[in-house]
Amino acid sequence: MRFVSTRGQAAPATLSEAIAAGLAPDGGLYVPESVPTLAPADFEGKTTLADIAAALLRPFFEGGALAAELDAICAQAFDFPAPMRWLDDGTGLLELFHGPTAAFKDFGARFLAACLSRLRADGDRPLTIIVATSGDTGAAVGGAFHGLAGVRVVILYPDGRVSPRQAHQLGAFGDNVRALRVAGSFDDCQALVKRALNDAALQARVPLSSANSISLGRLLPQMGYYTHAALAHWRETGEVLNFAIPTGNLGNALACILARRIGLPIGEVLLATNANDVLPSFFDGGPYEPRASVATLANAMDVGAPSNFERLRWLVPDDGALREGFRAIAVGDAAIRDTIGEVWTRHGVAVCPHTATAIHALDSLAPDGTWAVVATAHPAKFESIVEPIIGEPVAPPPALAALLARPAHADPMPADYAAFRAQLEAR
């Protein structure tokens, strides 16, 4: 299979080339030249996350340099669970936060690291992974690449706009992982990363790749846990499973949408955002108008220019059909707080602000069918928000506690490309 740019001005690439590059040369995002078709029967006898992910991704890897390694890559990346916690007969939480940095992004980051480590050869120049984060991506990437020979990671995050524990995680790895706290928004960080990836002169001196959701190596594996959950429900009930997904940059939701297009038993996909309502405004009939992001309690979704909207438009090019196919709901901070409290009172379950956003969006519709709300991060990462609401401490899982016990450091940087380029060129 070959991969092309959403902007159509770059030569087709192999999967290995697309993963290594991160961004296409024309500034677009890599997408498969064609979308394969699979059915539940194609997963007969497969029950584990790793086995299901490997079967799902095999058509994308076919004929490529990593095809023979796919099973091992999936075993390495999908070695922790993604359980469903049922709140009632019709609604469950798909818990994606049981990885080493307590967020769903551990799956994609570990998969990408497993791919890139196998693509590197002795004698290759050191590779720099640059990643913009609104909270969780950077820690997942730092954890996945920490200590990997021949690779360094540079994380950019908006100073003061991630939770204290998120900020500590980002600066706690050390060694080959460096954190930069940027005087700006996530969108500023993302713009710096994209500009660097398109800077041919810089790339000639400092080979770069991305670990944001613009990377195919992040996007493709995220289809795995949706397929795993949907197949489990299909096998038990013969019905499709619907998903309510908190989203900012649209990568996690796009993975679910792509899995549905491939033919998995996935029903409706509800998009839940915070007060950054670019997507809800579009799906309500307005133009797609990226704008400056605003800070919210659900900070990992503080995105005003969701990169993966470009991929969504590639998948469904007609805006009218796109609006008919999805619903998107914006949720304010007050509703997020109320929902955290209500879920605790009704079910005794603590949820992070992002998960609460999706729960509130779903409750506001009262839809038919069975729904999985995607729980993207452990609530202990947001203890300063969650604990005062529920009146109880939220203990961090062991891996997160270990990171929080390490010293942390992040260097300040203005939201300025010249300053960022200088950081990348420094040895």
C-alpha positions as CSV (number, residue, x, y, z in Angstrom):
1,M,0.0,0.0,0.0
2,R,1.1,3.5,-0.8
3,F,0.3,6.7,1.1
4,V,-0.5,10.1,-0.3
5,S,-0.8,13.7,1.0
6,T,-4.1,15.2,1.8
7,R,-3.0,18.2,-0.4
8,G,-2.2,16.1,-3.4
9,Q,1.1,17.8,-4.2
10,A,3.6,15.2,-2.9
11,A,4.8,11.9,-4.5
12,P,3.2,8.8,-3.0
13,A,5.3,7.2,-0.2
14,T,5.6,3.8,1.4
15,L,4.4,3.4,4.9
16,S,8.0,3.5,6.3
17,E,8.7,6.7,4.4
18,A,5.4,8.3,5.7
19,I,6.1,7.3,9.3
20,A,9.7,8.5,9.1
21,A,8.7,11.9,7.6
22,G,5.7,12.7,9.8
23,L,4.4,15.4,7.5
24,A,4.2,15.2,3.7
25,P,6.6,17.5,1.8
26,D,3.7,19.7,0.6
27,G,2.6,20.3,4.2
28,G,-0.3,17.8,4.0
29,L,-1.0,14.8,6.1
30,Y,-0.3,11.3,4.9
31,V,-3.4,9.1,4.2
32,P,-3.7,5.6,2.6
33,E,-4.1,5.7,-1.2
34,S,-7.1,3.5,-0.7
35,V,-9.0,2.3,2.4
36,P,-9.1,-1.5,2.8
37,T,-12.2,-3.4,3.6
38,L,-12.5,-5.8,6.5
39,A,-15.3,-7.6,8.3
40,P,-15.8,-9.1,11.8
41,A,-15.1,-12.6,10.2
42,D,-11.6,-11.5,9.3
43,F,-10.8,-11.4,13.1
44,E,-12.0,-14.9,13.8
45,G,-10.1,-16.5,16.7
46,K,-8.4,-13.2,17.7
47,T,-9.3,-11.8,21.1
48,T,-6.3,-9.9,22.4
49,L,-5.6,-6.2,21.7
50,A,-2.3,-7.0,20.1
51,D,-3.7,-9.8,17.8
52,I,-6.7,-7.7,16.7
53,A,-4.5,-4.7,16.0
54,A,-2.1,-6.8,13.9
55,A,-5.0,-8.2,11.8
56,L,-6.5,-4.7,11.4
57,L,-3.2,-3.1,10.3
58,R,-1.8,-5.8,8.1
59,P,-3.3,-4.4,4.9
60,F,-1.6,-1.1,5.6
61,F,1.8,-2.8,6.2
62,E,1.5,-5.2,3.3
63,G,4.6,-5.1,1.0
64,G,6.4,-2.7,3.3
65,A,9.7,-2.9,5.2
66,L,7.9,-3.4,8.5
67,A,5.4,-6.0,7.3
68,A,7.3,-9.0,8.8
69,E,7.7,-7.1,12.1
70,L,4.0,-6.1,12.6
71,D,3.1,-8.8,15.1
72,A,6.1,-8.0,17.2
73,I,5.4,-4.2,17.0
74,C,1.8,-4.8,18.1
75,A,2.9,-7.1,21.0
76,Q,5.3,-4.3,22.1
77,A,2.8,-1.5,21.9
78,F,-0.4,-3.2,23.1
79,D,0.9,-4.8,26.2
80,F,-1.6,-3.2,28.6
81,P,-5.4,-3.4,28.7
82,A,-8.2,-1.2,27.4
83,P,-11.1,-2.5,29.6
84,M,-14.7,-1.5,29.4
85,R,-16.2,-0.3,32.7
86,W,-20.0,-0.4,32.4
87,L,-21.8,2.4,34.2
88,D,-25.2,1.0,33.3
89,D,-26.8,-1.3,30.7
90,G,-26.4,1.2,27.9
91,T,-23.2,3.2,28.7
92,G,-19.6,2.1,29.4
93,L,-16.3,3.8,29.8
94,L,-13.6,2.5,27.5
95,E,-10.6,3.0,29.8
96,L,-7.6,3.9,27.7
97,F,-5.4,5.1,30.5
98,H,-3.7,2.0,31.8
99,G,-0.4,2.6,30.0
100,P,2.8,3.9,31.5
101,T,1.9,7.6,31.4
102,A,-1.8,7.1,32.2
103,A,-3.3,8.4,28.9
104,F,-4.7,6.9,25.7
105,K,-1.7,8.3,23.7
106,D,0.6,5.6,25.2
107,F,-0.8,3.2,22.6
108,G,0.1,5.3,19.6
109,A,3.4,6.6,21.0
110,R,4.7,3.2,21.8
111,F,3.6,1.8,18.4
112,L,5.4,4.7,16.7
113,A,8.6,4.2,18.7
114,A,8.5,0.4,17.9
115,C,8.3,1.3,14.2
116,L,11.0,3.9,14.1
117,S,13.4,1.8,16.2
118,R,13.1,-0.9,13.5
119,L,13.5,1.5,10.6
120,R,16.8,2.9,11.9
121,A,20.1,1.3,10.7
122,D,23.6,1.4,12.2
123,G,25.3,4.6,11.0
124,D,22.1,6.6,10.6
125,R,22.3,10.2,11.7
126,P,20.5,10.9,15.0
127,L,16.8,11.5,14.6
128,T,15.0,14.3,16.5
129,I,11.3,13.7,17.3
130,I,9.5,17.0,17.8
131,V,6.1,17.0,19.4
132,A,3.6,19.7,20.4
133,T,1.5,18.7,23.4
134,S,-1.6,20.1,25.1
135,G,-1.0,17.8,28.0
136,D,-0.8,14.1,27.4
137,T,0.9,13.5,24.0
138,G,4.3,14.8,25.2
139,A,4.5,12.5,28.2
140,A,3.4,9.5,26.1
141,V,6.1,10.2,23.5
142,G,8.7,11.0,26.1
143,G,8.0,7.6,27.8
144,A,8.0,5.7,24.5
145,F,11.3,7.1,23.2
146,H,13.1,7.6,26.6
147,G,16.5,5.9,26.4
148,L,16.2,4.9,22.7
149,A,19.6,5.1,21.1
150,G,20.0,7.5,18.2
151,V,16.8,9.4,18.9
152,R,16.2,12.5,20.9
153,V,12.8,14.0,21.7
154,V,11.9,17.7,22.0
155,I,8.5,18.4,23.6
156,L,6.8,21.8,23.3
157,Y,3.9,22.6,25.6
158,P,2.0,25.8,26.4
159,D,3.4,27.2,29.7
160,G,0.7,27.4,32.4
161,R,-1.9,25.6,30.3
162,V,-1.3,22.0,31.3
163,S,-2.1,20.5,34.7
164,P,0.7,20.6,37.3
165,R,1.1,16.8,37.1
166,Q,1.2,16.9,33.3
167,A,3.9,19.6,33.4
168,H,5.9,17.5,35.9
169,Q,5.6,14.4,33.7
170,L,6.8,16.3,30.6
171,G,10.0,17.5,32.3
172,A,10.7,14.3,34.3
173,F,12.3,12.0,31.7
174,G,15.7,13.7,31.1
175,D,18.4,12.0,29.2
176,N,17.4,12.1,25.5
177,V,14.0,13.8,26.2
178,R,13.9,17.6,26.6
179,A,10.8,19.7,27.4
180,L,10.3,23.4,26.3
181,R,7.6,25.4,28.0
182,V,6.4,27.8,25.3
183,A,5.0,31.3,26.1
184,G,1.8,30.7,24.0
185,S,-1.0,28.3,23.2
186,F,-1.0,24.7,22.0
187,D,-1.8,26.1,18.5
188,D,1.5,28.1,18.7
189,C,3.4,24.9,19.6
190,Q,1.8,23.0,16.8
191,A,2.6,25.7,14.3
192,L,6.2,25.6,15.3
193,V,6.4,21.9,14.9
194,K,4.8,22.0,11.4
195,R,7.1,24.8,10.3
196,A,10.2,22.9,11.4
197,L,9.0,19.7,9.6
198,N,8.6,21.8,6.4
199,D,12.0,23.5,6.8
200,A,14.2,21.7,4.2
201,A,17.4,23.5,5.2
202,L,16.9,22.6,8.8
203,Q,16.0,19.0,7.9
204,A,19.3,18.8,6.0
205,R,21.2,19.5,9.2
206,V,18.9,18.0,11.8
207,P,16.8,15.0,10.6
208,L,13.3,15.5,12.1
209,S,10.1,13.5,12.5
210,S,6.9,14.1,14.4
211,A,5.0,12.1,17.0
212,N,1.9,14.2,17.0
213,S,-1.4,12.8,15.7
214,I,-0.3,14.1,12.3
215,S,1.9,11.0,12.2
216,L,0.5,7.9,10.6
217,G,2.5,5.9,13.2
218,R,0.3,7.4,15.9
219,L,-3.0,7.4,13.9
220,L,-3.2,3.9,12.6
221,P,-2.6,2.0,15.8
222,Q,-5.3,4.0,17.6
223,M,-7.9,2.1,15.4
224,G,-6.9,-1.0,17.4
225,Y,-8.7,-0.3,20.6
226,Y,-11.9,0.8,18.9
227,T,-11.8,-2.4,16.8
228,H,-11.2,-4.5,19.9
229,A,-14.1,-2.9,21.8
230,A,-16.5,-3.0,18.9
231,L,-15.7,-6.6,18.1
232,A,-16.2,-7.7,21.7
233,H,-19.7,-6.0,21.8
234,W,-20.6,-7.4,18.3
235,R,-19.6,-11.0,19.3
236,E,-21.7,-10.7,22.5
237,T,-24.8,-8.9,21.2
238,G,-24.7,-8.9,17.4
239,E,-25.0,-5.1,17.6
240,V,-22.8,-2.2,16.7
241,L,-21.2,-0.1,19.4
242,N,-21.4,3.7,19.4
243,F,-18.6,5.9,20.7
244,A,-18.6,9.3,22.4
245,I,-15.1,10.7,22.0
246,P,-13.6,13.8,23.6
247,T,-11.5,15.5,21.0
248,G,-9.2,18.4,20.4
249,N,-6.9,17.7,17.5
250,L,-9.3,15.1,16.1
251,G,-6.7,12.3,15.8
252,N,-8.3,9.9,18.3
253,A,-11.8,10.4,16.9
254,L,-10.5,10.1,13.3
255,A,-9.0,6.7,14.2
256,C,-12.5,5.5,15.2
257,I,-14.0,7.0,12.1
258,L,-11.5,5.3,9.9
259,A,-12.0,1.9,11.6
260,R,-15.8,2.3,10.8
261,R,-15.0,3.1,7.2
262,I,-12.9,-0.1,7.0
263,G,-16.0,-2.1,8.0
264,L,-15.8,-2.7,11.7
265,P,-19.1,-2.8,13.6
266,I,-19.0,0.8,14.8
267,G,-22.2,2.8,14.9
268,E,-22.5,6.5,15.6
269,V,-19.4,8.6,16.5
270,L,-20.2,11.6,18.7
271,L,-17.5,14.3,18.9
272,A,-17.3,16.2,22.2
273,T,-15.2,19.3,22.6
274,N,-14.7,21.8,25.3
275,A,-15.3,25.6,24.8
276,N,-13.0,25.5,21.8
277,D,-15.9,24.9,19.5
278,V,-14.4,25.1,16.0
279,L,-15.8,21.6,15.2
280,P,-19.3,22.0,16.7
281,S,-19.6,25.3,14.8
282,F,-18.8,23.6,11.6
283,F,-21.1,20.6,12.1
284,D,-23.9,23.0,13.1
285,G,-23.6,24.5,9.6
286,G,-21.0,27.2,9.9
287,P,-17.8,27.5,7.9
288,Y,-14.7,25.7,9.1
289,E,-12.8,28.6,10.8
290,P,-9.8,27.8,13.0
291,R,-9.3,30.4,15.7
292,A,-7.1,31.1,18.7
293,S,-7.7,28.5,21.4
294,V,-9.0,29.3,24.9
295,A,-7.9,27.7,28.1
296,T,-10.3,25.3,29.7
297,L,-10.4,22.6,32.4
298,A,-10.1,19.9,29.7
299,N,-6.8,21.4,28.6
300,A,-5.6,18.5,26.4
301,M,-8.5,19.6,24.0
302,D,-7.6,23.3,24.0
303,V,-7.1,23.3,20.2
304,G,-8.4,26.0,17.9
305,A,-7.0,24.5,14.6
306,P,-7.5,20.7,14.7
307,S,-4.9,19.3,12.3
308,N,-6.8,16.1,11.5
309,F,-9.8,17.9,10.1
310,E,-7.8,17.8,6.9
311,R,-7.8,14.0,7.0
312,L,-11.5,14.0,7.9
313,R,-12.3,16.1,4.8
314,W,-10.1,13.7,2.7
315,L,-12.3,10.9,4.0
316,V,-15.6,12.7,3.4
317,P,-14.8,15.5,0.8
318,D,-18.4,16.9,0.6
319,D,-19.1,19.2,3.5
320,G,-22.8,18.5,3.4
321,A,-22.3,14.8,3.7
322,L,-19.7,15.4,6.4
323,R,-22.2,17.4,8.5
324,E,-24.9,14.7,8.0
325,G,-22.6,12.0,9.2
326,F,-21.5,13.4,12.6
327,R,-22.6,15.4,15.6
328,A,-20.2,17.6,17.6
329,I,-21.1,19.2,20.9
330,A,-19.2,21.9,22.9
331,V,-19.2,21.6,26.7
332,G,-18.2,24.5,29.0
333,D,-16.2,24.3,32.2
334,A,-19.3,24.6,34.5
335,A,-20.8,21.5,32.8
336,I,-17.5,19.6,33.0
337,R,-17.4,20.3,36.8
338,D,-21.0,19.3,37.3
339,T,-20.5,16.1,35.3
340,I,-17.4,15.0,37.3
341,G,-19.5,15.4,40.5
342,E,-22.6,13.6,39.0
343,V,-20.6,10.6,37.8
344,W,-19.0,10.3,41.2
345,T,-22.3,10.6,43.0
346,R,-24.2,8.2,40.7
347,H,-21.5,5.6,40.0
348,G,-18.6,6.1,42.5
349,V,-16.3,6.6,39.5
350,A,-13.8,9.5,39.2
351,V,-13.3,10.7,35.7
352,C,-10.9,13.3,34.1
353,P,-12.3,16.5,32.7
354,H,-12.0,15.2,29.1
355,T,-13.9,12.1,29.8
356,A,-16.5,14.2,31.6
357,T,-16.9,16.3,28.5
358,A,-17.9,13.3,26.4
359,I,-20.2,12.0,29.2
360,H,-22.0,15.4,29.3
361,A,-22.3,15.6,25.5
362,L,-23.8,12.1,25.4
363,D,-26.2,12.8,28.2
364,S,-27.4,15.9,26.5
365,L,-28.6,13.8,23.5
366,A,-30.1,10.8,25.4
367,P,-29.5,8.7,22.2
368,D,-30.6,5.1,21.5
369,G,-28.2,2.1,21.4
370,T,-25.2,1.1,23.4
371,W,-22.4,3.7,23.9
372,A,-18.8,3.6,24.9
373,V,-17.5,6.9,26.3
374,V,-13.8,7.1,25.6
375,A,-12.0,7.7,28.9
376,T,-8.8,9.3,27.7
377,A,-6.7,9.9,30.8
378,H,-6.5,8.8,34.4
379,P,-8.2,11.3,36.8
380,A,-5.1,11.5,39.0
381,K,-3.4,13.6,36.3
382,F,-6.0,16.3,37.1
383,E,-6.1,16.0,40.9
384,S,-6.4,19.8,41.4
385,I,-9.6,19.7,39.4
386,V,-11.1,16.4,40.3
387,E,-10.4,16.0,44.0
388,P,-12.1,19.2,45.2
389,I,-15.2,18.2,43.3
390,I,-15.5,14.6,44.6
391,G,-14.1,15.3,48.0
392,E,-11.7,12.3,47.9
393,P,-8.1,11.9,47.0
394,V,-7.4,10.2,43.6
395,A,-4.3,8.0,44.0
396,P,-2.0,8.0,40.9
397,P,-1.3,4.6,39.4
398,P,2.2,3.2,40.1
399,A,3.8,4.2,36.8
400,L,2.5,7.8,37.1
401,A,3.6,7.9,40.8
402,A,7.1,6.9,39.8
403,L,7.3,9.7,37.2
404,L,6.0,12.2,39.7
405,A,8.7,11.2,42.2
406,R,11.5,12.1,39.7
407,P,12.9,15.7,39.4
408,A,11.5,17.7,36.5
409,H,12.8,20.5,34.4
410,A,11.6,22.4,31.4
411,D,13.3,25.3,29.6
412,P,11.3,28.5,28.8
413,M,11.0,29.5,25.1
414,P,9.0,32.2,23.3
415,A,6.5,31.2,20.6
416,D,9.1,32.2,18.0
417,Y,10.3,30.0,15.2
418,A,13.9,31.4,15.2
419,A,14.2,30.5,18.9
420,F,12.8,27.0,18.3
421,R,15.1,26.4,15.3
422,A,18.1,27.4,17.5
423,Q,17.0,24.9,20.1
424,L,16.9,22.1,17.5
425,E,20.3,23.0,16.1
426,A,21.9,23.1,19.5
427,R,23.8,19.9,20.3
